[in-house]
């Protein structure tokens, strides 16, 4: 069987044999009753890692973000969010459709922050004509960029001054923590809630976790049940998440190193322009006339990418240093 190098996303990671063995042996119960020991263990573990009182295992990052927004806001409220943010653009409009919560998107700055002065301009007056602005959502990482720690402090202080809650879509929170060489709780300490994905760089097959105060998580449990997230013997999946936290956190830096090595190599290839490299993501551009042909050439050689005006390559635990060399050689043969 041909070895496939999949650079489309870090969502394509597959559980290792060791992780699969842990899943098979997991102790389980009915999580809707709250008696699945493996789920409870995961929730307690990730709450400690992030410094929150409580946590809730969910089926996906989309579900974690949805019930998080719905737990902070009521019908007719509004959340402010980045124009390219996952919670606005890539989650099927769930907060608006299911929660009747209006999004107010704002363009990102070059460093992937949202200008807080622009946020202030978008906060609605306390007037019957307007939705009630209740929440600011940030994303870490955004386009692979870890939000500056100083900015997180500014955003937290800003939200307190304006009586807003602050939610973090922390799909790649641990990539940000690894890049900034801090504990995850250093980042999450500025937020009222955060979601964390276990099935990207951490390598679990399924699942995310929503973290917050005990009262917040109790409210989120009801929303999780309502949107179909009340799972039964979910410990089989939670065990994979716990294994990932124990074994795959410290190796995230390898993915970042591979991304930088990939970017450095791409810069040496005529016709390829690297536009950004951060954590485990490389963004590059090639002449439009060659984009699809390059993707097909790579596919023919066992390499998968998602071509576009700007193409994103994502490194992860299933991509080795030798794979990076092979990818660079294969791209070079196309343009030379």
PEURMO-V843150 format. One record per residue. N is the residue number from 1. SS is DSSP state (H for helix, E for strand, - for the rest). PHI is phi as a letter, one per 40 degrees, with the letter a starting at -180 (NA if undefined). Layout:
BEGIN
N_SS_PHI, N_SS_PHI
END
This chain:
BEGIN
1_-_NA, 2_-_c, 3_-_c, 4_-_b, 5_E_b, 6_E_b, 7_-_b, 8_-_c, 9_-_a, 10_H_c, 11_H_c, 12_H_c, 13_-_d, 14_-_b, 15_-_c, 16_-_c, 17_H_c, 18_H_c, 19_H_c, 20_H_c, 21_H_c, 22_H_c, 23_H_c, 24_H_c, 25_H_c, 26_-_c, 27_-_c, 28_-_b, 29_-_a, 30_-_c, 31_H_c, 32_H_c, 33_H_c, 34_-_g, 35_-_b, 36_-_c, 37_H_c, 38_H_c, 39_H_c, 40_H_c, 41_H_c, 42_H_c, 43_H_c, 44_H_c, 45_H_c, 46_H_c, 47_H_c, 48_H_c, 49_H_c, 50_H_b, 51_-_g, 52_-_c, 53_-_c, 54_E_a, 55_E_a, 56_E_b, 57_E_c, 58_E_b, 59_-_c, 60_-_a, 61_H_c, 62_H_d, 63_H_c, 64_H_c, 65_H_c, 66_H_c, 67_H_c, 68_H_c, 69_H_c, 70_H_c, 71_H_c, 72_H_c, 73_-_b, 74_-_b, 75_-_d, 76_-_g, 77_E_c, 78_E_b, 79_E_b, 80_E_c, 81_E_a, 82_E_c, 83_-_d, 84_-_b, 85_-_c, 86_H_d, 87_H_c, 88_H_b, 89_H_c, 90_-_b, 91_-_b, 92_-_g, 93_-_g, 94_H_d, 95_H_c, 96_H_c, 97_H_c, 98_H_c, 99_H_b, 100_-_f, 101_-_b, 102_E_c, 103_E_c, 104_E_b, 105_E_c, 106_E_b, 107_-_c, 108_-_c, 109_-_c, 110_-_c, 111_-_c, 112_-_g, 113_-_c, 114_-_b, 115_-_c, 116_H_c, 117_H_c, 118_H_c, 119_H_c, 120_H_d, 121_H_c, 122_H_c, 123_-_c, 124_-_c, 125_-_c, 126_-_c, 127_-_a, 128_-_c, 129_-_c, 130_-_b, 131_-_c, 132_E_c, 133_E_c, 134_E_b, 135_E_a, 136_E_b, 137_E_b, 138_E_b, 139_E_b, 140_-_a, 141_-_c, 142_E_b, 143_-_f, 144_-_g, 145_E_c, 146_-_c, 147_-_c, 148_-_d, 149_H_c, 150_H_c, 151_H_c, 152_H_c, 153_H_c, 154_H_c, 155_H_c, 156_H_c, 157_H_c, 158_H_c, 159_H_c, 160_H_c, 161_H_c, 162_-_b, 163_-_f, 164_-_b, 165_E_c, 166_E_b, 167_E_b, 168_E_b, 169_E_c, 170_E_c, 171_-_d, 172_-_b, 173_H_d, 174_H_c, 175_H_c, 176_H_c, 177_H_c, 178_H_c, 179_H_c, 180_H_c, 181_-_f, 182_-_b, 183_-_c, 184_H_d, 185_H_c, 186_H_c, 187_H_c, 188_H_c, 189_-_c, 190_-_c, 191_-_b, 192_-_c, 193_E_a, 194_E_a, 195_E_b, 196_E_b, 197_E_c, 198_-_c, 199_-_b, 200_-_b, 201_-_c, 202_-_c, 203_-_g, 204_-_c, 205_-_c, 206_-_a, 207_-_h, 208_E_b, 209_E_b, 210_E_b, 211_E_b, 212_E_i, 213_-_c, 214_H_c, 215_H_c, 216_H_c, 217_H_c, 218_H_c, 219_H_c, 220_H_c, 221_H_d, 222_H_c, 223_H_c, 224_H_d, 225_H_c, 226_H_c, 227_-_c, 228_-_g, 229_-_b, 230_-_c, 231_-_c, 232_-_c, 233_-_c, 234_-_c, 235_H_d, 236_H_d, 237_H_c, 238_H_c, 239_H_c, 240_H_c, 241_H_c, 242_H_c, 243_H_c, 244_H_c, 245_H_c, 246_H_c, 247_H_b, 248_-_b, 249_-_c, 250_-_c, 251_-_c, 252_H_d, 253_H_c, 254_H_d, 255_H_c, 256_H_c, 257_H_c, 258_H_c, 259_H_c, 260_H_c, 261_H_c, 262_H_c, 263_H_c, 264_H_c, 265_H_c, 266_H_c, 267_-_c, 268_-_c, 269_-_c, 270_-_d, 271_-_g, 272_E_b, 273_E_b, 274_E_c, 275_E_c, 276_E_a, 277_E_a, 278_E_a, 279_-_f, 280_-_b, 281_E_b, 282_E_b, 283_E_b, 284_E_a, 285_E_b, 286_E_b, 287_-_d, 288_H_d, 289_H_c, 290_H_b, 291_H_d, 292_H_c, 293_H_c, 294_H_c, 295_H_d, 296_H_c, 297_H_d, 298_H_c, 299_H_c, 300_H_c, 301_-_b, 302_-_g, 303_E_b, 304_E_b, 305_-_b, 306_E_b, 307_-_c, 308_-_a, 309_-_d, 310_-_b, 311_E_b, 312_E_b, 313_E_b, 314_E_b, 315_-_c, 316_-_a, 317_-_c, 318_-_c, 319_-_b, 320_-_c, 321_H_c, 322_H_c, 323_H_c, 324_H_c, 325_H_c, 326_H_c, 327_H_c, 328_H_c, 329_H_c, 330_H_c, 331_H_c, 332_H_c, 333_H_c, 334_H_c, 335_H_c, 336_-_b
END
